[in-house]
Amino acid sequence: MSLTVRTITADEHLAFVASRGSASFLQVPSWGQVKKEWRSESIGWCDPDGKVVGAGLVLYRQIPKVKRYLAYLPEGPVLAWENVIDAASLKALLDPMVAHLKAEGAFGVRMGPLVATRRWGSETIKAAVKDGQATKLQALTPDAVDPAAQKVADLMRAAGWIPPSAAAGFAAGQPQYVFQVPLGGRSLEELLAGFNQQWRRNIKKAEKAGVEVTVGTEADLADFHALYTHTAERDHFTPRPLSYFQTMMRALAGEDPDRFRLFLANHEGELLASTIWIRVGGHAWYSYGASASHKRELQPSNAIQWRMITEAHAAGATVYDLRGITDTLDPADAHFGLIQFKLGTGGEAVEYLGEWDLPINGLLFKAFQLYLAKR
């Protein structure tokens, strides 16, 4: 089938995402409003009858002093990747996109298809950590492998796309490894039973102590941000400004009233934890979190996670996504805590294809890499 790529409206974009059941929240039109420092465009793949059969949100970042751009599709585009079986089928999907982006002034393309390659269940990971049999997910035999996903990776590499391991020059993008809790076909009782004993105990402890989890409004974002800033100072990362979260809430909720929720865990009127939850169709994400450094014994973080999972379940989501982890399984690694906390939910680690780069203009592409490396 011959496909063309053109600019599409937000309504066309959202209609296609709805037909697919879900897509990354980074691939809906409203995300372009959040990333104000980028120019955004919704693009669609159209069949010969004009029907939209694929969509993507493109963010364009200009190279300094030159009207040329990096075209970035975070966790996208949303395509029928399962239909990519050979070089011709990959070419039919990607060549029209590259031609369109080049016409828009792109000197290079970065994209991160949400195609899962491997999965590791909690029990597999915990056993590996306990026995010391592997210090990296990559070295651990997965519980599930998708050969079709590996085929896509092989075909992209052959077509000149640079895989994640060779693209370290760009600023950090989206995580290749995430941790997810499957919700589909499971009752809340079954989900809770899948948690480890410590998680179940902590949820009960928070409830008994009187930790109350509620859904907030935009007026509560200032309290979230104050706690988030405290968390950033404690954990040594650079916080985003309050205005960023205000823009995010307005943009996402404006697109769909149930796209964005702010959760607050209070004890005796004091905010101890706060999180941001995002949902697109059947997929819900834990996007941002903040926590106090005191009263941790009341387990507000476990309580707020359980509330977000129950809300995702009630909304009909089939996946609750705790977002990024690294692939380390080494308890001595500073990043091990990312997966250690999430393992208690009984979910699974998922490896995606990651973010791939295609230089269109090799000289400008390299110059942009050097620019970002110096920032």
C-alpha positions in Angstrom: 0.0 0.0 0.0 1.3 3.4 -0.9 1.1 5.9 2.0 1.5 9.6 2.2 2.3 11.8 5.2 0.7 15.2 5.7 -0.2 17.6 8.5 -3.4 16.6 10.3 -5.7 18.4 12.7 -5.8 17.7 16.4 -9.3 16.2 15.9 -7.9 13.8 13.3 -5.0 12.9 15.5 -7.1 12.2 18.5 -9.6 10.2 16.5 -6.8 7.9 15.3 -5.4 7.5 18.8 -8.9 6.6 20.0 -9.2 4.0 17.2 -6.0 2.4 18.5 -7.2 2.3 22.1 -4.2 4.2 23.4 -0.9 5.9 22.6 1.8 7.5 24.7 0.7 10.8 26.3 3.8 12.2 24.6 2.0 11.5 21.3 -1.2 13.4 21.7 -1.7 16.9 20.4 -1.8 18.6 23.8 1.7 17.5 24.6 2.9 20.0 22.0 1.4 22.8 24.1 3.3 21.6 27.1 6.7 21.6 25.3 6.6 25.3 24.5 10.3 25.5 23.6 9.6 23.2 20.6 7.5 23.8 17.5 4.9 21.0 17.3 3.0 19.4 14.4 0.6 16.5 14.2 1.3 14.4 11.2 -0.8 11.5 9.7 -0.1 8.6 7.4 -2.8 8.4 4.8 -3.8 5.5 2.6 -4.8 6.0 -1.1 -8.4 6.7 0.0 -7.2 9.5 2.3 -7.9 7.5 5.5 -5.5 8.2 8.4 -3.8 4.9 9.3 -1.0 6.3 11.5 -0.2 9.5 13.5 2.6 11.2 15.3 3.3 14.3 17.3 6.5 15.9 16.0 8.5 18.3 18.1 10.9 20.5 16.2 14.0 21.9 18.0 15.9 24.6 16.1 19.6 24.5 15.8 21.1 27.8 17.1 21.3 30.6 14.5 20.2 28.3 11.7 16.6 27.6 10.5 17.0 23.9 10.6 15.5 21.5 13.1 15.8 18.2 14.9 12.4 16.5 14.4 11.6 14.5 17.5 8.7 12.0 17.9 8.9 11.0 21.6 7.5 7.5 22.1 6.2 7.5 18.6 5.0 7.6 15.9 1.8 5.5 16.4 1.9 3.1 13.6 1.1 -0.6 12.8 4.6 -1.7 13.6 3.4 -5.2 13.7 3.0 -5.0 9.9 6.7 -4.3 9.4 8.0 -7.6 8.1 10.7 -6.7 5.6 12.7 -3.7 4.3 10.0 -2.8 1.8 7.3 -2.5 4.5 9.6 -0.4 6.7 10.4 1.8 3.8 6.7 2.3 3.0 6.1 3.6 6.5 9.2 5.7 7.1 10.2 7.2 3.8 7.1 9.4 3.5 7.7 10.6 7.1 11.3 11.5 6.4 10.4 13.3 3.2 7.8 15.4 5.0 10.1 16.2 7.9 12.9 17.1 5.5 10.5 19.5 3.7 9.8 21.1 7.1 13.5 21.8 7.5 14.6 18.8 9.6 18.4 18.0 9.6 17.7 14.8 11.5 15.0 12.7 13.0 14.7 11.0 16.4 11.9 8.7 17.2 11.1 6.1 19.9 8.5 3.6 18.7 6.6 2.0 21.7 7.4 -1.5 20.5 8.1 -3.9 23.4 11.0 -6.3 22.7 11.4 -8.1 26.0 9.7 -8.5 29.4 10.8 -9.7 32.8 8.4 -10.6 35.6 8.9 -9.5 39.2 9.7 -13.0 40.4 12.3 -13.5 37.7 14.0 -10.2 38.7 13.8 -10.8 42.4 15.4 -14.3 42.0 18.2 -12.8 39.9 18.9 -10.1 42.5 18.8 -12.6 45.4 21.1 -15.1 43.6 23.4 -12.5 42.1 23.0 -14.3 38.7 22.8 -11.0 36.7 23.6 -7.4 37.4 21.8 -6.1 34.2 18.4 -6.9 32.7 20.2 -7.4 29.4 22.0 -10.4 30.9 18.9 -11.9 32.4 16.8 -14.4 30.4 13.5 -12.7 29.8 10.1 -14.2 30.4 8.8 -13.0 27.1 10.5 -12.0 23.8 8.8 -10.5 20.7 10.7 -11.7 17.6 8.7 -9.3 15.4 10.0 -6.4 17.5 13.6 -7.6 17.0 12.9 -7.8 13.3 11.9 -4.1 13.3 15.1 -3.2 15.1 17.2 -5.2 12.6 15.4 -3.5 9.6 15.8 0.0 11.0 19.5 -0.6 11.6 19.9 -1.8 8.0 18.0 1.2 6.8 20.6 3.6 8.3 18.9 4.4 11.6 21.3 4.7 14.6 20.2 2.6 17.6 20.0 3.9 21.1 23.5 2.7 22.2 25.1 4.8 19.5 23.1 8.0 20.1 24.4 9.1 23.5 25.2 12.6 22.1 21.6 13.9 22.4 20.1 15.1 25.6 18.4 12.4 27.6 15.2 11.3 26.0 12.5 8.8 27.1 13.4 5.7 29.0 14.0 2.4 27.1 13.2 0.4 30.2 10.0 0.9 32.1 8.1 -0.9 34.9 4.4 -1.7 34.3 1.6 -3.4 36.2 -0.9 -5.3 33.9 -4.5 -4.5 34.9 -6.6 -6.1 32.2 -8.8 -8.9 33.4 -7.7 -8.6 37.0 -9.8 -7.5 40.0 -8.5 -5.1 42.6 -8.3 -8.0 45.0 -6.1 -9.9 42.5 -3.9 -6.9 42.0 -3.4 -6.4 45.7 -2.6 -10.1 46.1 0.1 -9.6 43.5 1.9 -7.1 45.6 4.6 -8.3 47.9 3.9 -8.6 51.6 5.8 -5.4 52.4 3.6 -3.3 50.0 0.4 -4.8 51.4 1.5 -4.1 54.9 2.5 -0.5 54.1 -0.9 0.2 52.4 -2.7 -1.1 55.5 -0.4 0.9 57.8 -1.0 4.1 55.9 -4.8 3.6 56.0 -4.7 2.7 59.8 -2.6 5.8 60.5 -5.1 8.1 58.8 -3.2 8.9 55.6 -5.9 10.3 53.3 -5.4 10.4 49.5 -7.5 12.8 47.5 -7.6 14.2 43.9 -6.6 17.8 43.8 -7.3 20.8 41.5 -5.1 23.3 39.8 -5.2 25.3 43.1 -3.3 22.4 44.7 -0.4 22.5 42.2 1.5 25.0 44.3 1.5 22.6 47.2 2.6 19.8 44.9 5.4 22.0 43.5 6.7 23.0 47.0 7.0 19.3 47.9 8.4 18.5 44.5 11.1 21.2 44.9 12.0 19.7 48.3 12.3 16.3 46.7 14.6 17.7 44.0 16.9 19.2 46.6 17.0 15.9 48.6 17.5 13.7 45.6 19.8 16.0 43.6 17.9 16.7 40.4 16.8 20.0 38.8 13.1 20.7 39.3 10.8 22.1 36.7 9.0 25.4 37.5 5.5 25.6 38.7 4.4 27.1 35.4 5.4 23.9 33.6 2.9 21.8 35.6 0.2 24.5 35.3 0.6 24.4 31.5 0.6 20.6 31.6 -2.6 20.4 33.6 -4.4 22.9 31.5 -3.3 21.4 28.2 -3.9 17.8 28.9 -7.2 18.3 30.9 -8.3 20.7 28.2 -7.9 18.0 25.6 -9.7 15.4 27.7 -11.1 16.0 31.2 -9.8 12.6 32.4 -6.3 12.9 30.9 -4.6 14.4 34.0 -5.1 14.0 37.7 -3.2 15.4 40.7 -3.1 13.2 43.8 -2.4 14.4 47.3 -1.6 12.2 50.4 -2.2 14.1 53.6 -1.9 13.2 57.3 -3.5 15.5 59.8 -3.6 18.3 57.3 0.0 18.0 56.2 1.0 17.0 52.7 3.4 14.0 52.7 3.3 12.9 49.1 1.8 14.1 45.8 1.8 12.6 42.3 0.7 13.3 38.8 -1.3 10.6 36.9 -1.9 10.7 33.2 -4.2 8.5 31.1 -4.7 8.0 27.4 -7.3 5.3 26.7 -6.2 2.0 28.2 -2.8 3.2 29.4 -2.3 5.1 32.7 1.1 6.6 33.8 2.6 7.7 37.1 4.3 10.7 35.6 5.7 12.8 38.5 6.0 12.3 42.2 7.1 14.2 45.3 7.4 13.2 49.0 8.3 14.6 52.3 11.5 13.6 54.2 9.6 13.0 57.5 6.7 10.7 58.5 7.9 8.2 56.0 7.0 5.5 58.5 3.3 6.3 57.6 4.0 5.0 54.1 2.2 7.7 52.1 4.0 6.8 48.9 2.6 3.2 49.0 -0.9 4.6 49.8 -0.8 7.1 46.9 0.4 4.5 44.4 -2.4 2.1 45.4 -4.9 4.9 44.9 -3.6 5.7 41.4 -3.7 2.1 40.5 -7.3 1.8 41.7 -8.3 4.9 39.7 -6.6 3.5 36.6 -8.5 0.2 37.1 -11.8 2.0 37.5 -11.2 4.1 34.4 -10.8 0.9 32.3 -7.0 1.1 31.9 -5.3 -2.2 31.1 -1.8 -1.0 32.0 -0.5 1.1 34.9 2.9 2.4 34.0 5.4 3.4 36.7 7.7 4.8 33.9 11.4 4.6 33.7 14.0 2.3 35.3 17.5 1.6 34.3 18.6 -1.9 33.4 20.7 -2.4 36.6 20.0 -5.3 39.0 23.0 -4.5 41.1 22.0 -3.4 44.7 25.2 -1.4 45.0 24.2 0.7 42.0 22.7 4.1 42.9 19.9 3.5 40.3 18.8 0.2 41.8 16.2 1.9 44.0 14.3 2.8 40.9 13.4 -0.8 40.3 13.4 -2.0 43.9 10.4 0.1 44.9 8.5 -0.8 41.8 9.1 -4.6 42.1 6.8 -4.6 45.1 3.8 -4.1 42.8 4.3 -7.5 41.3 4.5 -6.0 37.8 7.1 -6.4 35.0 10.0 -4.7 33.5 9.5 -3.9 29.8 12.2 -3.1 27.3 11.2 -0.9 24.3 13.1 -0.4 21.1 14.4 2.9 22.5 15.1 6.1 20.6 16.6 5.9 17.2 18.2 8.7 15.1 18.4 9.3 11.4 20.8 12.0 10.2 19.5 13.8 7.2 22.3 16.3 7.1 25.3 14.7 8.7 27.2 17.9 9.4 24.3 19.7 11.1 23.4 16.5 12.9 26.9 16.2 14.5 26.9 19.9 15.3 23.7 19.6 17.2 25.0 16.7 19.1 28.1 18.8 20.1 25.8 21.7 21.1 23.7 19.6 23.4 26.7 17.9 24.9 28.1 21.3 26.0 24.8 22.5 27.6 
